[in-house]
Amino acid sequence: MSSLDEEREIPEVGEFVVCKVKQVLGYGAFVELVEYRNKKGFVHVSQVASRWVKNIRNFVKDGQIRAAKVLSIDRDRGQIDLSFNKVSSHAQRARIEEWKQLKRSKKLLEILAESQKTTPEQAWNAVAKPLLESYDSLGEAFQNIALLGAEAAEDVPKEWLNPLVELVQKSVPVPKKTLSGVLSVKLIDSKGVDLIKEILSTVEKDNNVTIFYSGGGKYALKATAPDFKSTEKILNDASEAAVDAIKKAGGKANFKRSD
């Protein structure tokens, strides 16, 4: 892809494509391939679902956005045969989300171009091209810029860098990863409950975690950070601090991850 608006002319056999259902008939559904200049495709009723289809409209609706697998392409006739049932629910969600993310990324570039009083094509060449040399997608690039700022976009020309970082950090939410676990506590002391509360309150404050009582001497610990590694470290540090403090107070404690 060489410009913001350029799209490939035709997909490849075996590719998962995003399409919009345009017409549903008893023998199949006609669709538009939204990433390929709205090329037309056809899903035969036998490819709509993995089980017998009595009424196709129970499975396919006009206007739906679906992911489909390309079965065959007849270039002479301009016919593209597709399948819905060869796309798992997980693959469909992932493929449609990828398409939506690309649309959002393109929109951000359009906004950036407008702010710089230039064209979307120039924004694509100046910003998207260098980012795609380092990242698999613009969505991935923008998420890293949202998290790390200018250091995540070192190859972008200087005159574009600050406006890009400012726009992305204002528009793209920083991805978050949450991990949790259960702390089991037993403290034989007349002031045991108060002591546990005091210990866990300190752990919660010092380690930036959330701790709440879940009953039966068990406490839930939850940590959230931009990436798995950071989140895991926070949770490990907090749980170790809690277990050590409770043991020093004469009690027993152990921690078990929930994921």
C-alpha positions, 0 to 999 in steps of 0.5 A: 500500500503506497498511499492512504487511499490505495487498496489492492485490486483483488485478494488471494485464494485462502485469504481472510477478507472483510466484507459487507453483506449486500443481498441475501437470497435463498441460494446464497449471499452477495457481498462487497469486499470492503478492502478491495475497492468494494469488489463483489463476492458470493457466499453459496448457502453451503458455505454460510454455516457449518450445519444444515441451513434451513433458512439462510436469513437466520445466519446472514443479514443484510448490512452485516460486516463479516469475515470470509475466506476466499475459496476461488477467483475467476478473473475472466468472469470477475467472480470471487467465491467466499466462505463464512463457515471456514472462518472461526469465531476467533479469526472473524473477531480478530480480522474485523478488529484488524480492519477497524483498527486500520480505518481508525489509523487512516482517520488519524493520519487524515486529521494529522494531515489537516492539522499540518495543512497538507494532504493525506497522501503526504502524511502517509508517505512521511509518517506511515511508511517509516512506521511500517518499516518498524511495525507490523501495522499502524495500529501497533505503531500508534499504541507504542507511540501512545505508551512511549512517546517520541522514542517509538517513532524515531524514523518519522521526520522531525517536523512531523514527530511532535504533532504525531505524538501529540495527536496519538497520545490524545486519541489512542488509549494506552493498552492495559494488561491486568493480572490477578491472584488470591492471597490466603492468610491465617494470622493467630493473634487477638488483633489479627484482622486489624494487623492484616488490614494494616499490612495489606493497606501498606502493600497496596499503597507501596506497590500500586495494586488493588486488594480486596477481601473475598471471604474465608481469609482470602484476599484478591490482588489485582495489578494493571500496567501497559504490558504483561511483563510490567504487570507481572512484576508488580503483582509478584512484588506485591504478593511477595511483600504481603506474604513476607510481612504476614509471616514476620507478624507470626502468621501464614500466607500463600499466594496463587495466580488466578490466570 
